[in-house]
Amino acid sequence: MRFLRFTLPLSVAVGFVSSLTLAAEPVSSPLSQFGNYDSIAQAEARSPSDRLPPVMADVPQEDAYQMRALPPQEAAEAVEEGPNRWLETEYLKKRGISTYGWLDVGIGGNNWGSTFNGPITFNDRNWQAQMNQLYLVNEKVIDTADGGWDWGGRVDLLYGTDSIYTTARGLDAYLFPQFAASGVSAWQSSKDYGLALPQLYVELARDNVAVKLGHFYTIIGYEVVPAIGNFFYTHAYTMQYGEPFTHTGVLGTWTPNEQMVVYGGVTNGWDNWSDPLVGPGNLSNPGYPGSNSNAAFLGGITFKNSDATQSLTFTTTSGNEIGGFNATDYAVGNRTVFSTVYSNELSEKLTYVFQNDNGWQFNGLANGTGFRTNGQTNDLAQWYGVNQYLFWNFSETLVGGLRMEWFRDNNGTRVLDPIRNACQPGNSNYTGGYQGNFWEMTWGLNYKPNKNWMVRPEVRYDWYTPDVAGSNLPYGSGIGTAFGANGGQSGQFYSGCDLIYQF
């Protein structure tokens, strides 16, 4: 048994300390515009065909990303045994094509009786049963074990209440100027249900190099969109409000040895299929470098130790995005986010995961007249967070987990509440401008009675500390009732449970 063998890399510690230091410097005034919110549909999932670096140490690389936010032991078991796949046929299997999916249904609620569970996602409706995901995958996994050439590809379809979180402008979401907002879902079948196409790509590979072309999930962060890839039913603020969900472009990976993977590419930026950098009204800073280009870098590197029980992943994306906007003006500026994820199997039963994200957006206001932090560039919006996870394997069928998170919306430009209203055409019953610190602690279980079923109960407590006394609060019965409504509560208890069936 490997017991309590923990070595936290210096770079992770530095990121943790620097983030805490930033949290001690509150912004002088709240943000009255919510224009910088360009990631209300975000996602992060990994497919078996993704030859990208795992953040789980002992899971095979080709399977790591689909189950990235599971404990390594649980993910490895799923890879080794796997569920029964009822959609597969011998004809397709002989040609290397896999067809499978899952159904995720659940319910959860808050102690205030509010219609919405505050800024919690993806299960955002209070005690309303949700079919979160009816998810279908069709893929051909690349195989270059012989050192030769191969090709692959993947198509994902997601129908359910989670579809709004993983749309891309110009594909399954409207272009930015059409509703003066980002991520307004275009394929809705009703108020809460819709269809999304989060992945559509082809992949070419030779030996230890692979290149992906098309539309795919981000490599940033830890938690993922597919329900089968997360331990918890609800998501961290850092994932929902601080990271992109999808990209469209080219992404290459190079695996020089079993302990390192390097990857990089060029994309259209955050959650964007074909939308140019055009917002509502007039561009307030036409002289900004690259103001008409949405090209962005996406890349990173992963290291694993020799016995594959620890892994360290650094990822980043950087490029111009629409920052602040209102009905008459918008601004363009560089948006960058760095993410660090460290995973350590402390023993055969206990796993620890650390995540630190740091992001910023230049020109976070539409007309350059707004917020400023001590020592901070004028109109520079920042956000950062620290997540920590502990997982304990009680048995082959039962795993327990704890998530502790601090997320800071430094200028009130990231968190919207409720997102579901903001994603609906013409629905302005949401609130933003939450300038301050979000905290949450979640306890949960994963129970697997057999290979195809999983039950995920959880209990969660959230609280928020605003920089300015008297500011809007994100929890309570007022949320979602009007534009800029004040929930009136700084904390919230939540409990929920979902059921996943794989087929």
Backbone torsions as a table, in degrees:
resi	resn	phi	psi	omega
1	MET	NA	133.1	176.0
2	ARG	-90.4	117.2	-171.3
3	PHE	-125.4	123.7	173.2
4	LEU	49.8	52.2	176.8
5	ARG	-107.3	94.1	-168.9
6	PHE	-126.8	122.3	177.0
7	THR	-132.1	102.7	-179.7
8	LEU	-81.0	119.8	-179.0
9	PRO	-60.9	149.0	-178.7
10	LEU	-59.8	-38.1	-177.7
11	SER	-63.7	-35.0	177.7
12	VAL	-67.2	-44.1	179.7
13	ALA	-61.5	-40.9	179.6
14	VAL	-62.9	-43.1	178.8
15	GLY	-61.8	-39.1	178.9
16	PHE	-64.0	-47.1	-178.0
17	VAL	-66.7	-41.7	-178.6
18	SER	-64.6	-37.0	179.5
19	SER	-66.9	-41.6	178.2
20	LEU	-64.6	-34.5	178.1
21	THR	-64.6	-41.9	178.6
22	LEU	-63.7	-35.0	-178.6
23	ALA	-63.9	-22.9	-177.9
24	ALA	-80.6	-0.5	-178.5
25	GLU	-115.6	84.6	-178.2
26	PRO	-67.0	157.8	179.3
27	VAL	-81.1	150.0	-172.6
28	SER	-74.7	-27.4	-177.6
29	SER	-146.3	148.9	-179.5
30	PRO	-72.4	156.1	178.4
31	LEU	-87.0	126.6	-178.0
32	SER	-93.2	-12.5	176.7
33	GLN	-112.8	149.5	-177.0
34	PHE	-113.5	27.4	-169.0
35	GLY	-69.3	-21.3	-174.5
36	ASN	-78.5	1.8	-174.5
37	TYR	-80.5	94.9	-176.3
38	ASP	-115.3	20.9	-180.0
39	SER	-141.4	42.0	179.1
40	ILE	-72.5	-13.5	172.0
41	ALA	-118.7	104.7	-173.9
42	GLN	-132.6	153.0	179.6
43	ALA	-161.8	163.3	-176.3
44	GLU	-156.2	105.2	-179.7
45	ALA	-143.1	162.2	-174.2
46	ARG	-132.6	137.9	-178.1
47	SER	-108.5	157.6	177.9
48	PRO	-59.4	-22.6	179.8
49	SER	-87.3	-4.1	179.8
50	ASP	-76.5	111.2	177.8
51	ARG	-89.0	62.9	-177.9
52	LEU	-119.2	162.1	-172.5
53	PRO	-70.2	129.9	176.4
54	PRO	-76.5	150.3	170.2
55	VAL	-99.6	4.5	172.3
56	MET	-107.2	131.7	-165.4
57	ALA	-71.6	-43.6	-169.3
58	ASP	-108.1	21.0	177.2
59	VAL	-100.0	133.3	180.0
60	PRO	-53.2	141.4	-172.4
61	GLN	-59.0	-38.3	-176.1
62	GLU	-69.5	-14.3	-179.9
63	ASP	-112.0	-4.9	-167.0
64	ALA	-64.9	-42.5	-168.2
65	TYR	-76.2	-25.6	177.4
66	GLN	-67.3	-27.3	-177.2
67	MET	-122.6	37.1	-168.7
68	ARG	-67.2	-33.4	-176.6
69	ALA	-98.2	25.5	169.9
70	LEU	-100.2	156.9	171.4
71	PRO	-57.9	143.4	-177.8
72	PRO	-54.4	-39.9	-178.6
73	GLN	-64.6	-41.7	-179.0
74	GLU	-68.7	-40.2	179.0
75	ALA	-67.0	-40.8	179.5
76	ALA	-63.1	-38.6	178.4
77	GLU	-65.0	-40.6	179.2
78	ALA	-64.5	-36.7	178.4
79	VAL	-68.5	-43.0	-175.0
80	GLU	-69.4	-46.0	-176.4
81	GLU	-93.7	-52.1	177.1
82	GLY	73.3	150.5	176.4
83	PRO	-77.5	165.7	172.7
84	ASN	-72.8	127.4	-178.1
85	ARG	-101.8	106.5	-173.2
86	TRP	-83.0	-14.2	-177.9
87	LEU	-93.2	-8.7	-177.5
88	GLU	-76.1	144.1	176.4
89	THR	-124.9	155.5	179.6
90	GLU	-63.2	-35.3	179.8
91	TYR	-59.5	-46.9	-179.0
92	LEU	-73.6	-38.6	-178.7
93	LYS	-62.3	-38.3	178.6
94	LYS	-63.7	-23.5	-179.9
95	ARG	-100.9	11.5	175.7
96	GLY	75.6	18.5	-177.1
97	ILE	-105.1	130.5	179.8
98	SER	-112.8	138.4	175.6
99	THR	-129.4	123.5	-177.9
100	TYR	-159.5	177.9	179.8
101	GLY	-175.1	-169.6	178.6
102	TRP	-159.2	160.8	175.3
103	LEU	-121.7	128.6	-179.9
104	ASP	-123.8	117.0	177.8
105	VAL	-127.9	146.4	-178.2
106	GLY	-166.2	180.0	179.8
107	ILE	-153.2	148.5	178.3
108	GLY	-163.6	161.9	-178.4
109	GLY	-158.2	169.9	-176.0
110	ASN	-113.6	165.2	-175.9
111	ASN	-79.6	-9.5	-177.4
112	TRP	-93.0	-10.3	-177.6
113	GLY	75.9	13.9	178.1
114	SER	-67.5	148.8	178.3
115	THR	-60.2	-33.8	-179.9
116	PHE	-115.4	152.4	179.5
117	ASN	-85.8	43.6	-179.1
118	GLY	63.8	-145.3	179.0
119	PRO	-82.0	8.5	178.4
120	ILE	-67.6	137.5	173.2
121	THR	-138.1	162.8	2.4
122	PHE	-84.9	-20.2	-179.2
123	ASN	-80.2	86.1	-168.0
124	ASP	-99.7	-12.9	-176.8
125	ARG	-94.5	137.5	-175.6
126	ASN	-77.5	115.9	178.1
127	TRP	47.3	38.7	174.2
128	GLN	-117.2	120.2	179.4
129	ALA	-59.5	134.2	-178.6
130	GLN	-128.0	134.6	165.3
131	MET	-88.9	92.6	-173.8
132	ASN	-65.6	-46.8	-174.4
133	GLN	-144.8	122.1	158.8
134	LEU	-109.2	102.4	-164.4
135	TYR	-115.7	130.2	178.7
136	LEU	-123.6	138.1	-179.8
137	VAL	-128.7	135.3	170.4
138	ASN	-130.7	120.3	-173.6
139	GLU	-148.4	155.5	169.3
140	LYS	-120.6	116.6	-176.9
141	VAL	-83.1	133.9	177.8
142	ILE	-72.7	147.8	-179.5
143	ASP	-139.9	107.4	-180.0
144	THR	-120.2	31.2	-179.1
145	ALA	-60.8	-27.9	-179.8
146	ASP	-87.0	1.4	179.0
147	GLY	83.7	1.7	-178.3
148	GLY	-94.2	-161.9	180.0
149	TRP	-88.1	152.7	170.6
150	ASP	-158.2	163.0	177.6
151	TRP	-133.5	157.8	178.4
152	GLY	-156.0	-170.7	179.7
153	GLY	176.4	172.4	-177.2
154	ARG	-157.6	143.1	172.9
155	VAL	-129.6	128.0	177.1
156	ASP	-117.9	137.7	172.7
157	LEU	-125.9	132.5	-179.8
158	LEU	-126.4	120.5	173.2
159	TYR	-118.5	134.9	178.8
160	GLY	147.3	-169.2	-178.8
161	THR	-74.7	-16.1	178.3
162	ASP	-82.6	-7.1	-173.8
163	SER	-60.7	-31.1	-175.7
164	ILE	-66.1	-19.9	-174.3
165	TYR	-85.8	-7.8	-174.0
166	THR	-134.1	37.6	177.6
167	THR	-92.1	160.0	178.4
168	ALA	-127.8	135.2	-177.6
169	ARG	-62.5	130.5	-179.3
170	GLY	92.4	-6.6	177.3
171	LEU	-118.6	-86.2	178.9
172	ASP	-103.8	10.3	171.7
173	ALA	-132.4	153.7	-179.7
174	TYR	-68.9	153.8	173.3
175	LEU	-61.7	153.1	-172.6
176	PHE	-53.9	-50.2	-173.6
177	PRO	-68.3	-17.6	-173.0
178	GLN	-64.1	-34.1	178.9
179	PHE	-129.4	14.3	-178.7
180	ALA	51.1	42.6	-179.3
181	ALA	-160.2	160.9	-178.8
182	SER	-109.8	134.3	175.3
183	GLY	87.8	17.6	176.7
184	VAL	-72.8	116.4	-171.6
185	SER	-65.7	135.8	-177.3
186	ALA	-103.6	-13.1	-175.3
187	TRP	-114.6	42.6	-179.6
188	GLN	-81.3	136.9	173.6
189	SER	-97.1	-17.9	176.6
190	SER	-159.2	-173.6	-177.5
191	LYS	-59.3	-39.9	-174.5
192	ASP	-108.6	-16.3	-173.8
193	TYR	-114.2	143.9	178.8
194	GLY	-164.5	-180.0	-177.7
195	LEU	-115.8	142.0	175.8
196	ALA	-135.8	152.7	177.6
197	LEU	-120.4	79.5	-171.5
198	PRO	-73.5	-20.9	178.8
199	GLN	-140.2	136.7	176.5
200	LEU	-158.9	95.4	-175.1
201	TYR	-149.6	161.9	170.4
202	VAL	-116.2	158.2	-176.5
203	GLU	-141.8	134.1	176.5
204	LEU	-117.8	141.2	-176.6
205	ALA	-147.1	149.4	171.0
206	ARG	-145.1	122.9	-179.8
207	ASP	55.8	-115.6	-174.5
208	ASN	-105.1	19.5	178.4
209	VAL	-123.7	133.7	177.7
210	ALA	-135.6	146.6	179.1
211	VAL	-130.6	127.2	-179.9
212	LYS	-108.6	136.4	-178.3
213	LEU	-131.6	121.5	177.6
214	GLY	141.1	-140.6	-174.8
215	HIS	-115.7	125.3	-171.5
216	PHE	-151.7	162.3	177.3
217	TYR	-67.0	154.1	179.1
218	THR	-70.4	159.2	173.7
219	ILE	-100.0	1.1	-177.5
220	ILE	-78.0	137.2	169.1
221	GLY	89.3	-160.8	-172.8
222	TYR	-124.1	-54.5	-178.1
223	GLU	-73.8	158.5	-171.3
224	VAL	-128.8	168.2	178.3
225	VAL	-78.3	-52.0	-177.4
226	PRO	-55.1	130.3	-177.2
227	ALA	-59.7	-32.6	-177.8
228	ILE	-71.0	-10.0	-176.6
229	GLY	-103.1	2.9	-179.2
230	ASN	-119.1	144.8	174.4
231	PHE	-74.0	-41.7	-174.0
232	PHE	-98.3	152.1	177.2
233	TYR	-71.4	-46.1	177.9
234	THR	-89.7	169.3	-175.4
235	HIS	-116.5	161.0	177.0
236	ALA	-74.8	150.2	174.0
237	TYR	-58.7	-39.5	-177.6
238	THR	-57.8	-41.8	179.0
239	MET	-69.9	-48.9	-173.3
240	GLN	-70.1	-40.1	-170.2
241	TYR	-111.4	-7.1	-174.5
242	GLY	-118.4	-1.4	-173.8
243	GLU	-135.4	154.9	170.5
244	PRO	-71.3	163.3	176.1
245	PHE	-107.1	-45.3	-179.3
246	THR	-133.5	163.6	174.4
247	HIS	-137.2	158.4	172.3
248	THR	-128.3	122.5	-177.5
249	GLY	162.2	-142.4	-177.1
250	VAL	-124.8	134.1	178.5
251	LEU	-138.6	123.3	179.1
252	GLY	-110.5	152.8	176.4
253	THR	-132.9	146.3	178.2
254	TRP	-133.0	126.3	-178.5
255	THR	-116.3	87.2	-176.5
256	PRO	-68.7	-27.6	177.6
257	ASN	-157.5	-178.0	-175.7
258	GLU	-74.5	-8.0	-175.5
259	GLN	-112.7	3.1	-178.9
260	MET	-150.5	140.9	172.6
261	VAL	-136.1	134.1	177.6
262	VAL	-118.1	138.2	179.9
263	TYR	-147.3	150.3	-178.6
264	GLY	-166.9	157.3	179.5
265	GLY	-174.5	-174.0	-179.7
266	VAL	-125.9	132.7	-178.0
267	THR	-132.5	179.6	175.1
268	ASN	-86.1	8.8	179.1
269	GLY	98.1	-150.6	-172.9
270	TRP	-84.1	121.2	168.3
271	ASP	49.6	49.3	-172.2
272	ASN	-135.3	123.9	175.8
273	TRP	-93.6	-52.5	-174.9
274	SER	-147.6	14.7	-175.7
275	ASP	-81.6	122.3	174.6
276	PRO	-73.2	172.2	178.5
277	LEU	-78.8	71.1	179.9
278	VAL	-130.8	121.3	179.1
279	GLY	-108.8	-172.2	177.6
280	PRO	-73.3	140.8	177.2
281	GLY	77.0	-142.2	-173.7
282	ASN	-106.7	146.2	175.3
283	LEU	-73.7	120.5	-174.8
284	SER	-83.2	-14.0	179.8
285	ASN	-134.6	65.4	-176.4
286	PRO	-63.2	-18.6	179.5
287	GLY	-85.7	0.9	-178.6
288	TYR	-66.3	134.1	-178.1
289	PRO	-56.0	126.2	179.0
290	GLY	69.9	27.9	-175.6
291	SER	-65.3	-15.2	178.7
292	ASN	-109.4	15.2	-178.5
293	SER	-124.2	130.0	177.3
294	ASN	-102.5	13.3	179.4
295	ALA	-64.3	134.4	-177.3
296	ALA	-137.7	147.4	174.9
297	PHE	-86.1	140.1	174.2
298	LEU	-134.4	124.1	-178.5
299	GLY	-170.2	-177.6	179.7
300	GLY	167.7	-169.5	-177.9
301	ILE	-154.1	146.1	176.0
302	THR	-126.4	138.9	174.4
303	PHE	-120.3	142.8	173.0
304	LYS	-128.5	148.8	177.4
305	ASN	-79.9	174.5	-170.0
306	SER	-65.7	-32.1	179.7
307	ASP	-97.2	10.8	172.2
308	ALA	58.9	34.8	175.9
309	THR	-106.4	-10.6	176.5
310	GLN	-130.3	146.8	175.8
311	SER	-146.2	149.1	-179.2
312	LEU	-135.6	122.2	-176.7
313	THR	-123.3	129.3	172.3
314	PHE	-113.5	128.8	176.7
315	THR	-135.5	154.8	179.1
316	THR	-154.2	153.5	167.4
317	THR	-139.5	142.9	-176.0
318	SER	-151.2	129.3	177.9
319	GLY	179.2	172.6	-179.3
320	ASN	-75.8	139.5	175.6
321	GLU	-140.0	162.8	171.4
322	ILE	-68.9	124.8	179.9
323	GLY	-91.2	-106.4	178.4
324	GLY	-80.9	151.9	176.3
325	PHE	-156.7	156.8	171.5
326	ASN	-143.8	-163.0	-174.7
327	ALA	-68.4	-22.4	-174.0
328	THR	-118.5	-19.4	-174.7
329	ASP	-141.1	157.0	170.8
330	TYR	-147.8	158.2	-179.8
331	ALA	-126.0	151.8	177.3
332	VAL	-114.5	139.4	177.9
333	GLY	-159.5	164.7	178.9
334	ASN	-68.9	135.2	172.6
335	ARG	-120.1	128.3	-178.2
336	THR	-135.4	141.4	172.2
337	VAL	-138.7	135.1	173.4
338	PHE	-112.1	135.7	178.9
339	SER	-128.9	135.3	176.1
340	THR	-122.1	128.4	177.8
341	VAL	-130.0	125.7	-179.8
342	TYR	-123.4	129.1	-179.5
343	SER	-124.4	137.4	-179.0
344	ASN	-141.5	118.8	171.4
345	GLU	-80.4	95.8	-176.2
346	LEU	-68.1	-29.3	175.7
347	SER	-156.0	-175.4	178.7
348	GLU	-69.4	-14.7	-179.5
349	LYS	-113.5	-27.3	-171.1
350	LEU	-111.6	131.1	177.5
351	THR	-130.0	139.2	177.0
352	TYR	-119.2	136.8	177.1
353	VAL	-130.1	134.5	177.9
354	PHE	-121.5	136.6	175.7
355	GLN	-135.2	136.8	174.4
356	ASN	-134.5	124.1	175.8
357	ASP	-116.0	142.1	173.9
358	ASN	-135.5	122.3	-178.3
359	GLY	-135.0	156.9	177.0
360	TRP	-153.7	155.0	178.8
361	GLN	-134.3	117.9	173.3
362	PHE	-75.7	149.4	-179.0
363	ASN	58.0	56.1	-177.1
364	GLY	-76.1	-6.7	174.6
365	LEU	-116.1	156.0	-173.3
366	ALA	-66.2	-37.2	-172.5
367	ASN	-125.7	15.7	171.5
368	GLY	65.6	38.0	-178.1
369	THR	-125.0	16.0	-166.5
370	GLY	-111.4	-126.6	-163.0
371	PHE	-67.1	156.8	176.4
372	ARG	-156.5	129.5	176.6
373	THR	-100.5	155.3	177.8
374	ASN	-52.0	118.8	179.1
375	GLY	76.8	6.4	-176.5
376	GLN	-103.6	144.0	176.6
377	THR	-58.8	140.5	-179.4
378	ASN	-58.4	132.4	177.9
379	ASP	67.4	19.6	173.5
380	LEU	-88.1	114.8	177.9
381	ALA	-90.4	137.5	-179.4
382	GLN	-131.3	152.2	172.9
383	TRP	-151.3	149.4	-178.7
384	TYR	-162.7	157.9	-176.9
385	GLY	-159.7	161.3	176.1
386	VAL	-130.9	123.7	175.7
387	ASN	-117.2	141.2	174.5
388	GLN	-134.4	138.0	-177.2
389	TYR	-127.4	142.3	170.6
390	LEU	-129.3	132.6	179.2
391	PHE	-126.3	138.1	179.9
392	TRP	-130.7	123.8	178.1
393	ASN	-84.8	103.8	176.6
394	PHE	-72.7	-38.2	-179.3
395	SER	-161.0	-174.7	179.3
396	GLU	-69.1	-18.0	-177.3
397	THR	-113.8	-7.9	-174.7
398	LEU	-134.4	126.1	178.2
399	VAL	-129.8	137.7	176.1
400	GLY	-107.8	150.9	-177.6
401	GLY	-144.8	151.3	176.9
402	LEU	-134.2	132.3	175.5
403	ARG	-123.3	131.0	176.6
404	MET	-124.3	128.8	-171.9
405	GLU	-139.0	142.0	164.9
406	TRP	-126.4	127.4	177.9
407	PHE	-131.0	128.4	-180.0
408	ARG	-111.7	121.7	170.4
409	ASP	-96.0	91.4	-165.9
410	ASN	-64.9	-26.7	-176.8
411	ASN	-129.4	12.3	177.5
412	GLY	68.8	32.7	-176.0
413	THR	-110.0	-3.0	-171.7
414	ARG	-109.2	-44.1	-171.1
415	VAL	-88.2	126.8	172.8
416	LEU	-118.6	150.4	-170.0
417	ASP	-151.1	111.4	-3.5
418	PRO	-90.3	145.1	-180.0
419	ILE	-62.6	-35.7	-175.6
420	ARG	-57.0	-39.6	178.4
421	ASN	-68.0	-39.1	-179.7
422	ALA	-66.3	-22.9	-179.1
423	CYS	-88.2	0.5	-178.8
424	GLN	-104.4	132.0	-179.6
425	PRO	-56.8	126.5	175.8
426	GLY	79.2	1.6	179.9
427	ASN	-97.4	110.9	-177.9
428	SER	-106.5	15.3	-178.5
429	ASN	-84.2	68.9	177.3
430	TYR	-147.2	167.2	-175.5
431	THR	-132.3	144.5	174.9
432	GLY	-135.8	-159.7	178.3
433	GLY	74.0	27.0	179.9
434	TYR	-81.3	84.7	-178.5
435	GLN	-87.7	104.0	-177.2
436	GLY	163.9	-155.8	-173.7
437	ASN	-113.9	131.7	174.2
438	PHE	-106.7	135.2	178.6
439	TRP	-128.5	145.3	173.9
440	GLU	-154.3	149.8	174.3
441	MET	-134.6	128.3	-175.5
442	THR	-126.0	132.9	174.3
443	TRP	-116.1	137.3	-177.7
444	GLY	-154.3	168.1	176.8
445	LEU	-130.1	148.5	168.1
446	ASN	-118.1	115.8	178.7
447	TYR	-114.5	124.3	-177.9
448	LYS	-119.2	95.6	179.1
449	PRO	-67.3	-27.1	174.4
450	ASN	-155.1	-172.8	-172.5
451	LYS	-70.0	-21.9	-173.6
452	ASN	-102.9	-15.6	-175.0
453	TRP	-114.7	146.1	172.7
454	MET	-146.0	139.2	176.1
455	VAL	-117.0	132.4	-175.7
456	ARG	-128.7	83.0	172.6
457	PRO	-79.4	150.7	177.3
458	GLU	-155.2	156.0	173.4
459	VAL	-127.2	139.8	-172.7
460	ARG	-143.0	143.4	172.1
461	TYR	-127.1	129.9	-179.9
462	ASP	-120.0	146.6	171.6
463	TRP	-149.6	157.2	-172.2
464	TYR	-135.2	134.5	177.3
465	THR	-119.8	107.3	-178.0
466	PRO	-76.1	153.8	175.7
467	ASP	-73.2	-31.6	-175.5
468	VAL	-116.7	122.9	178.7
469	ALA	-60.2	139.2	179.5
470	GLY	88.6	-0.4	178.8
471	SER	-70.3	163.5	175.8
472	ASN	-58.1	143.6	178.4
473	LEU	-110.9	142.9	-167.6
474	PRO	-87.9	0.4	-178.3
475	TYR	-124.0	153.6	177.6
476	GLY	120.2	176.2	-169.7
477	SER	-70.9	-15.9	-178.4
478	GLY	-79.5	-14.4	-174.7
479	ILE	-63.3	131.3	176.1
480	GLY	81.9	6.6	-177.8
481	THR	-91.2	-22.4	-179.8
482	ALA	-164.5	166.8	177.2
483	PHE	-67.4	127.9	179.4
484	GLY	73.4	17.8	-177.7
485	ALA	-65.4	146.6	-180.0
486	ASN	-98.5	121.4	178.1
487	GLY	-67.2	-31.4	174.6
488	GLY	86.6	-1.8	-178.0
489	GLN	-128.8	139.7	-178.3
490	SER	-94.5	-7.9	179.8
491	GLY	-142.8	163.4	-176.3
492	GLN	-157.2	135.1	167.9
493	PHE	-93.5	140.3	178.7
494	TYR	-137.2	144.1	170.0
495	SER	-140.9	147.4	-178.4
496	GLY	-163.9	171.3	179.4
497	CYS	-158.1	141.9	174.7
498	ASP	-132.3	165.1	-178.7
499	LEU	-127.2	126.3	-179.5
500	ILE	-113.8	129.5	175.2
501	TYR	-121.7	120.9	179.2
502	GLN	-95.9	142.6	179.9
503	PHE	-141.6	NA	NA
